[in-house]
Structure formats: C-alpha cells, structure tokens
C-alpha cells in the first residue's frame, strides 16, 4: 500500500488509467557533448536550458510526466504542461571512472526535501549495476540505494530506481553481452524489489537486445542471440522477478527501434506499466538545434518530435495499469 504522499506523486506522473507515459530530458554531460560536437563549439548552460525548455514545452502536451534534472532543467520544469507531472533526478551525471565499479554520487546541494520543494512529484536515481561485480562494490551500491529509499520514505515521495546493466570487460553492444543481458536485468530486478530499498517503481532496460532478435527489422549481428519466441519468453521471465511496478527506458535507441521493442513486449504479454522515453523522441533534433538554432529546433519538435512521442503512446495502449499492484481503485 502507498502512503498518501507517494500515492499523490504516483498519480501525478501517470495517465488516467494508471500507466506512466513519461518523457525524459535529464541528460546533462552526454547531451552537452552531443550538442558541442554538432555545433563545433562549446555549449553554454543557457543553451542547455533552452534545449530542455523546448523539449519540455512540446512533449509534455503528449506525456503524463517529464523527467528533468535540477541543475539545468528547472526552467524546463516551469515550461511543462500543467497536466504533466514532474520527476527530478537526484544523481550526478555519469559515474566515477577512476574507482572500479561505476560508483554513483548524489548532487552536492540537493536533497530529497529540496527536490520536493522544487516541485518534484517523484524522485529518480540512476544506478549502473552488475550482479557479477565484487561483493564490496555491490554492498556500496546497496547501502546507497537504501539511504535514498529511506530519504524518500521520510519525505513521503515516490522513489523511481533506474537500473543500467553492464559487465566489466564486455562491450554492451556485442553478441556476448546480448546473451548475458536477460540474466543481468532479471537479477537486478529481483535484488531491488526487496522492501529494504524502498523502491516504488523500477525503471528498466528491456531484458533483450532488439538488434540481436532473429527477424527483427533492426537486426545487426551476424548471428542472433535469441529467436523471437525466446525473446518473448525472456520478457515474461524477467517480470516474474518483481512484484513492483516497472517501466521501460528507451536507452538511446531510435524511435523505430524502441517502438518495435514495445511491440514485441506487447506480443509477449508482459505486464509492464509504462515508459520513460528520452532520446528516442528528441535526439535526432540535436543537429537541428546546434546548427540552425532554437526556432528551427522547436519547429522540428512540433512535427518530428510530436510524431515520435505519439508513436510511443500508440505502443503504450497495451501497457498495464499499476493501480492493482498498490490496491488503487
């Protein structure tokens, strides 16, 4: 059962039937690098804020919520549709590249209390997680998530945990990783579904790599990792690992690939509860903004960006409501 504050936050970021149809625009370092590469020059914080404002203004007319960061995204939060909820990210962009284990860190001058005061309906944390990592590394991460879960409980606000899988020494775009990915996703779901972490919604990668599904239009490998039937079975197997609501992230793939993935999820019968879709809706507009400016980018978002998010919304017709999971009528 959800406490009153958590219930209000969950409803604020969901549509009327209890599906989370949210856009994501909390990218910071990666977005700044992509814009700078296209522009051929440094990108200021003002430009980053302008990019986020346009994305938020356009996409939240078609989304139940938007995920933003408090470092550069607060003007975008103010620009969102009044009918769209707000998730705010609590982690620093990226991870520690010196210390082994892709260890995370929190924003220095923010707390869950402060994010809530800034207008957040829900709190989001991103964690890079490898079940096969050394016990000392994962103990560090487990304790880190426990602290955030307790902080969200104390402030009575929903906690969304975003999990990105990896295995050290393996290229995450390789066939070898595609074969390991279902086990990594499923084990991570099982671990963080424990009540000790206080997670209300899991934000997940899909448990398969679509580019290695036999017969997929986006198939790229010389050999498949799984047949279509095997991929569907893996969607269902991963869902058995949790009793929590879970939503899928787009993980930087194209709009076409993400929609094909959601179609396969629907075909499998998996009861996922929505999406937090970022780059699949707006990343192709990066060169437009960098080279042609804000007006051209807004025009692109009003046409291509809206078409992209509507494609995702169409795919979400088969998503399941989270209401029954938490006993909400």
N, C-alpha and C positions, 0 to 999 in steps of 0.2 A: 504494500500500500504506500502511496505517496503522501507526504506531509503537504499542508496547504500551499506553501511557497513553491515546492517542487512541482506540484500539480499545476499551479498557475503558470509557471515557467514552461512546462512541457506543452500546455495548451497554447501558449503564446507563439510557439515556433512550429505548430502543426496546423494542418488544414482541418476543416470541419469534421472529416471522418477519422481523424487521428493518424494521419500519415504526415511524415516530415518531408516536405518538398522544398528544401532549402538550397540557397546559392552560397558559394564560398568565395571570399575575397580577403583572406587573412594572409596571403603570401606577402613576404617582405623582401628578404635578400634575393631569392630566386627571381622575383618579378623585377626588382631593380636591375639585376644583371641582364635579364632578357630585354628590358627597355633600353638599357645603355648600349647593348650590342646592336640593336636595330637603329638606334639614334646615332651611334658613333661618337657619343659624348656622355659625360656623367649625367645622371638623373637626380634631380633635387627632391627633397621631401615634398615640396609644393606640387611637383609633377606627379609624384606617387599618390598624394592625397587627391589630386584632380582625377586621375585614372580611377581610383576607388569610388569617388563620388559618382562618376558617370555610370560605372557598373552597378552600383547600389541603386541609384535612381531608376535605372531602366529595368533591371532584373527583378527588383522587389515588387513590381507590379504583377509579376507572374510567379512569385515564390512565397512560400509560407513564412520564410525567415531568411536572414543572411548572417553568415559568419564573417566577422571582421576582427582586426587586431586593434588594441588601444593605442599603439604607437603612431600609426598613420591613418587609422580607419575611423576615428571618431567623427570627422566631418561627413564621411560616407554614412555613418550610423544616423546622423541627423537628417540626411537626404533621403533615407529609405521611405517606402510607402508606410502610411500609418497602420495598415493592416498586416504588416510584416514584422515578425519577431526578430530579436537580436541575440546572437550568440557572440561572446567575446573570447578570444584566445588568451591564455594565461602564460604560455611558454615563450621563451626567446626563440627567434627564428634559427633553424639549423640545429647542430649539436656539437659537442666538444670533439674536435678532430685530433687532439693531442693525446688525451687519455683514451685507452681502449674501451669499447663497449657502447659508443654513440650515446654518451650520457646526456640527459636533458638538463635544462635550467629554467627557472622562472624569471619573469620580468622583474627588474630590480625595484621599481617604485609602484608596483601594483600588488594588490591582494584580492581575494575573492570579494571581500567587503567593498573595496574600491571599484572593482569591475561592476558589481551590482549597483553601486551608487552612480556609475557612469551610464546606467541604463540596460545592463545585460539582463536578459531573461534566463540565460543558461551560460555555463562556463564550459569551455573546451580546452582540452590538453592533448598535445600530440606526443606520442612516445614511440621511439624506434625500439622494437622488441624482437629478440631472437631466443626462443626457448632453449636452444642449444648453447647459449653463452655460459660462461663460468658462473658458478653459484654466487660469487661475490658481486659480480656485475648485476645479476638479476635481483639479488637481495636489495641492492641500492635502488633499483627501479621500483621494486615492490613497495619499499618504505616510502619512496617519493610519491607514489600514487595514493598510498594510504593517507599521507598527510593532506593531500589535496581533497580526497574524499571527505575527510573529517572537517576540513575548512568549508566545503560546500554544505555539509550537514549543518554546521554551526550557523551558516548564513541562509539556510533553507532555500537553496537554489539548485537546479538540476546540474549534474556532472556528466558531460559527454567526454568519453575517452576515445581518442583517435589512435589506432594501432597501425604502425607501418612495419611490416616484417622484413627480415634480412637474414643472411647467414654469412659470417665473415669469410672472405676469400672466394665468394661465388658471385658472379655477375647476375644481378637481379633481372636482366633481360634474356638470360640464357635458358636453354632447354633444361639444363641441370637444375636451375632454380625453379623453373615451372613445375617440375616434378615434385620438388620439396614444398612448394608454396601451400598446397592444401593442408599439409600437416602443420606448418608454421601458423597459418591463420587459425586453424581449429584449436591448437594447443593454447594460443594466445587468448582466444575467446573463452576457453574453459577457465584459464587462470584468473582473468579479470572479471569473471562473473561472480566470483566469491563476494559475499556480503561485506567482508572486511575492507574492500576497496571503495565501497560507497558509490559505485558507478551506476548511473541511471540509464544511459544509452551508450552502446558500443558503436563507434564509427569505424567501419572496417573496409579493407580491400576485399574485393570478391575473392573467393578461395581458389580461383583458377586464373591462368594467364590466357586471355582470349586469343592471343596471337599464336598459341600452340594447341588450339582446339581444332581437331580434324574437321575440315569442311567449312570452317569459319571464313567469312569474306576477308577478314584481316589476318588470316594465317600467314606467317612469315618464315617459319622454320623449314628445314629440310626434312624434319621428322616431327610428328605430333607428340605431345606429352599425354594427351588423352583423347578418346573419341568423344563425340557429342553426348552420348549416353553416359559415359564415365564422368564427364564434366557436370552433367545434371545431378548425378548421384553425389558428387562432391559438394555441391551447393547444399543438398539436404543433410549430408553428414555433418558439415560444419555447423549448421543450425541446431543440431542436437547438442552442441557443446555449451549452449547458453539458455538461460530462462529469462534473460534481459531483452528488451527491445534492441534491435540493431539496424543500422542504416549503412548504405554503401557509399564510398567516396569514388570520385572519378579518376584519381591517381594520375592526372596529367594526360590521359589518353584523349584522342579526338572525340568529337561529338558522335560521329558514326560508330566508332568502336564501343563507346560507353552504352549507346542505345542497343547495339547488338548484344552486349553483355547482359543488359537488363531484360532483353527478350529471352535470352537463354535462362536467366534466373526465373522468369515467369513460367517458362516451359517446364522447368524442374519442379515447380510447385512450392518453392521455398517461401516462407512467410517473413520476408524482410519488411521493415517498417518505414522505408523511405530512402532519401539520398541527401548528401551534402555535396553538391556538384559545383566545382570551381572552374578549372581551366578548360573543361570540355565545352563550356559556354562562351568564354571570352578570350582564350589565349590567341586565337587567330587574328584578333584585333590589335595585338601588341604592335606589329609593324605599322598599322594604320595610325595609331596614336603617336608612335615615335617619329614617324616621317611626315605625317600630314596634319597632326595636331588634334586638339580636343574636339573641335566641331566634327571633323571627319570621323573620329572615333565614335562620337555619340550617334552619328548617322549610321555607322556600321552596327553599333549595338542595337539600335532601334529596328534594324532589319535582320542581319545575320544572328546577332546575339539573342534576340527575341525568338527567332526561329529555332535556335539551338535549345533554349530552355523549354520551349513548347514541345519539342521532340521528347525531351526528358519527361515532361509532365504527362505526355501521352503514354510513355512506357510505364509510368507510375500508377496507372489505373489498376494494375494487378498487385500493387503493394498492399500489405495488410496493416490494419489499424493497431496501434499499441494500446488502445483503450482496454481490451480484455486482459492484457498482461498485468495491468495495475488495477484492475477491477473498476474501471471508469465506465459509466453509462453515458 
